[in-house]
Amino acid sequence: MTVNVFADEWRDCLRFHYIYVLRSNDKRTLASLMTVMNEAGFREDELRELAVRATAHVDDVPADFVPDLNILQPEAAVEQSVEAEPEETPPAENDSDAPKQLSLF
């Protein structure tokens, strides 16, 4: 088996070129680039992450914006994590057995 010492650099170049092609909306180049990236072993989740990075514009969002990171997960995993979230129970009011916060100062 032949080891390519430049394999990591080649994959980095493909990543940056993919981002550039998406940003410039070059559909002609994108078709052939996708073939090359698939042959280089890029997975679908890697390509989705690169697409998000390519199309996200920080200057277009408010300062308190929190991105939805579930976009990087397949749909089945997103549905499962939403169902698995426990419901919050409201704090008990006037419960004499409840612990109380003490101050050191």
Secondary structure, DSSP 8 states (H G I E B T S, - for coil): ----TTHHHHHHHHHHHHHHHHHHT-HHHHHHHHHHHHHTT--HHHHHHHHHHHH--GGGS-TT----GGGGS-HHHHHHHHHH--------SS-TTS-------
